[in-house]
Amino acid sequence: MSQNIPPGGLAAVLAHPDDESFGCAGALALAHDAGETTRLLVATRGEAGTPDGVPDPDFGGQREAELIAAARSIGLDEVSVLGGFPDGGVADQPFDALVDEIAAWLAEHRPAAVITFGPHGVTGHPDHIVVGSATRWAVERLAESGIAPNAVYVISPIFDPSGTRYDLSPEEQAATHRIDITGVLDRKLAALEAHRSQTDTAEEIAALRAALEAGTTVYEGYVRVRPLVPQPHPVFDTRLL
């Protein structure tokens, strides 16, 4: 356990630097403001996020620095990056090894709730998909020892100011929780802006700024997958913890 940082709270287990800013920065910021411990585990250093997509170890260092800057904007207590899992190639590594590392991290930090990716990983990225799957396997393994998180959520992008339409899985489409992040939208924007090496943040930043200036309520969506929420679920829940 990290010194002086209490267990519990809300954690996210994702694939790359910037996944947290696109996917769940608002929920993490709100949890931090409510006095909860907030943590992030990222599987890769993001070294394949170069303009030409060719992995570059030095670029991975830059992306880690961007991740730390984004974490400060959000209000994360701790950020961890797994070693040995290549950006763009997580699915090619032994799945059990990924499950082992995620399970060990969860067992050490004991979050009350975990956010990860669903079956389609929002964008269909193989790294997203395998990290989400491994996280859920890790939680089930910990449940056998009685130390699993109380809840697991997958990201469900219900608010899409950019106009992008993703080919989501049925599970990811069935949001059970809708979190109003309007009050912390400036921090989500700052987190996205911290990932300045990634050009795909620009469209999202512009759309979110337009929503903020227009006074639009901005939400993040999640599906609680453990324990399952019975369907139909006509009224959104509004808190993850």
C-alpha positions in Angstrom: 0.0 0.0 0.0 1.3 3.4 -0.9 2.2 5.5 2.2 -0.3 8.1 3.4 -2.8 7.2 0.7 -5.8 5.3 2.1 -7.3 2.3 0.4 -10.8 2.3 -1.1 -12.3 5.0 -3.2 -12.6 5.0 -7.0 -10.0 3.5 -9.4 -9.8 3.3 -13.2 -7.9 0.5 -15.0 -7.3 1.5 -18.6 -5.0 0.9 -21.5 -3.2 4.2 -22.5 -2.4 7.6 -21.3 -5.3 9.8 -22.3 -8.0 7.0 -21.9 -8.7 8.5 -18.5 -9.2 12.0 -19.9 -11.5 11.0 -22.7 -13.4 8.4 -20.7 -13.8 9.1 -17.0 -12.0 12.2 -15.9 -15.2 13.8 -14.7 -16.2 10.9 -12.5 -12.7 10.7 -11.0 -12.7 14.5 -10.4 -16.1 14.4 -8.6 -14.9 11.4 -6.4 -11.8 13.4 -5.5 -13.9 16.4 -4.5 -16.1 14.2 -2.4 -13.0 13.1 -0.4 -12.6 9.7 -2.0 -9.2 8.2 -2.9 -8.8 8.2 -6.6 -6.3 6.1 -8.5 -5.4 5.1 -12.1 -3.7 2.1 -13.5 -2.6 2.2 -17.1 -1.4 -0.8 -19.0 1.0 0.9 -21.5 3.2 3.9 -21.7 1.5 5.0 -25.0 4.7 4.8 -27.0 2.8 4.0 -30.2 0.9 7.2 -30.1 3.4 8.9 -32.5 2.2 10.7 -35.6 3.2 7.7 -37.8 2.1 5.1 -35.3 5.6 3.7 -35.0 6.4 2.9 -31.4 9.1 5.1 -29.8 10.4 4.5 -26.3 11.3 8.2 -25.9 7.8 9.2 -26.9 6.5 6.9 -24.2 8.3 9.0 -21.7 6.7 12.1 -23.0 3.3 10.5 -22.8 3.9 9.4 -19.2 4.7 13.0 -18.4 1.5 14.2 -20.1 -0.4 11.6 -18.0 1.0 12.9 -14.8 0.0 16.5 -15.8 -3.5 15.3 -16.7 -3.8 13.4 -13.3 -3.0 16.6 -11.5 -5.8 18.4 -13.3 -8.3 15.7 -12.4 -7.2 15.3 -8.8 -5.8 11.7 -8.8 -4.0 10.5 -5.7 -1.9 8.0 -7.6 -1.0 6.9 -11.1 0.6 3.5 -12.0 1.8 2.2 -15.3 2.4 -1.5 -15.9 5.7 -2.6 -17.3 6.2 -5.0 -20.2 2.9 -4.4 -22.1 3.5 -2.7 -25.5 1.2 0.0 -26.7 -0.8 -1.6 -29.5 0.3 -5.1 -28.6 -1.3 -5.8 -25.2 -3.6 -8.5 -26.8 -0.5 -10.3 -28.0 0.9 -10.8 -24.5 0.0 -13.7 -22.2 -3.5 -12.9 -20.9 -2.9 -14.5 -17.5 0.1 -12.3 -16.9 -2.1 -9.2 -17.5 -4.8 -10.6 -15.2 -2.1 -11.3 -12.5 -0.7 -7.8 -12.6 -4.1 -6.1 -12.4 -5.3 -8.4 -9.7 -2.1 -7.7 -7.6 -2.6 -3.9 -8.1 -6.3 -4.1 -7.0 -5.5 -6.4 -4.1 -2.9 -3.8 -2.9 -5.0 -0.7 -3.2 -8.5 -2.2 -2.5 -10.7 0.3 -4.4 -14.3 0.3 -3.5 -15.2 0.6 -7.2 -13.4 0.2 -10.5 -14.0 1.8 -13.9 -12.7 0.0 -17.0 -13.6 -0.7 -20.7 -16.4 -2.9 -21.9 -16.5 -5.6 -24.6 -15.9 -3.2 -27.5 -13.6 -0.8 -25.6 -15.6 2.2 -26.9 -13.5 2.5 -30.0 -12.8 -1.1 -30.7 -9.1 -0.7 -29.9 -7.7 -4.2 -29.1 -5.7 -2.8 -26.1 -8.9 -1.4 -24.6 -10.8 -4.6 -25.1 -8.2 -6.9 -23.5 -7.5 -4.6 -20.6 -11.3 -4.4 -19.8 -11.6 -8.1 -20.0 -8.5 -8.8 -17.9 -9.8 -6.3 -15.2 -13.1 -8.2 -14.9 -11.3 -11.5 -14.7 -9.0 -10.0 -12.0 -12.0 -8.9 -10.0 -13.6 -12.3 -10.1 -10.3 -13.9 -9.0 -10.2 -11.5 -6.0 -13.9 -12.2 -5.2 -12.8 -15.8 -4.4 -10.7 -14.4 -1.6 -13.3 -11.9 -0.5 -11.3 -8.8 -1.4 -12.9 -7.7 -4.7 -14.1 -4.2 -5.3 -17.8 -3.7 -4.4 -18.6 -2.5 -8.0 -17.3 -2.6 -11.5 -18.3 -0.1 -14.2 -17.6 0.0 -17.9 -17.5 3.3 -19.8 -20.6 4.1 -21.8 -20.2 7.3 -23.9 -23.8 8.6 -23.7 -22.8 12.2 -24.2 -21.0 12.7 -27.5 -20.6 16.3 -28.4 -18.2 15.5 -31.3 -20.9 13.7 -33.3 -18.9 10.5 -33.4 -20.9 7.3 -33.4 -19.2 4.2 -32.1 -20.1 0.6 -32.8 -20.7 -0.2 -29.1 -21.5 -3.5 -27.7 -25.1 -4.0 -26.3 -23.6 -3.9 -22.8 -21.9 -0.6 -23.4 -25.1 0.9 -24.9 -27.1 0.1 -21.8 -25.9 2.9 -19.4 -27.1 2.5 -15.9 -25.4 5.6 -14.5 -25.4 9.1 -15.9 -23.0 11.4 -14.0 -23.4 15.2 -14.4 -19.8 16.4 -14.8 -20.6 20.0 -15.8 -19.2 21.4 -12.6 -15.8 19.8 -13.2 -15.7 20.1 -17.0 -12.9 22.6 -16.9 -10.7 19.9 -15.3 -11.7 17.3 -17.9 -10.7 19.9 -20.5 -7.4 20.6 -18.8 -6.7 16.9 -18.6 -7.3 16.5 -22.3 -5.2 19.5 -23.1 -2.3 18.0 -21.1 -2.1 15.2 -23.7 -0.8 17.7 -26.2 1.1 15.1 -28.3 -2.3 13.5 -29.3 -4.0 15.4 -32.1 -7.3 13.5 -31.7 -7.9 15.4 -28.5 -8.5 18.6 -30.4 -12.0 17.7 -31.7 -13.2 16.6 -28.3 -11.8 19.7 -26.6 -13.5 22.0 -29.1 -16.8 20.2 -28.7 -16.7 20.2 -24.9 -15.8 23.9 -24.9 -18.8 24.7 -27.1 -21.0 22.7 -24.8 -19.6 24.6 -21.8 -20.1 28.0 -23.5 -23.7 27.0 -24.5 -24.6 26.1 -20.9 -25.2 22.4 -21.9 -25.3 19.8 -19.2 -22.5 17.4 -19.8 -22.6 13.8 -18.6 -20.4 10.8 -18.5 -22.1 7.4 -18.8 -21.3 4.1 -17.2 -22.8 0.6 -17.0 -22.5 -1.2 -13.7 -21.5 -4.8 -14.6 -20.8 -6.1 -11.2 -23.1 -6.5 -9.5 -25.4 -6.4 -12.5 -28.2 -3.9 -12.7 -31.4 -5.6 -13.8 -32.8 -4.4 -17.1 -34.9 -2.5 -18.0 -33.4 0.3 -15.9 -35.4 3.3 -16.9 -34.0 5.8 -14.4 -30.2 6.7 -14.5 -28.3 6.4 -11.2 -26.2 9.5 -10.6 -23.4 8.3 -8.3 -20.7 5.6 -8.7 -19.8 5.5 -5.0 
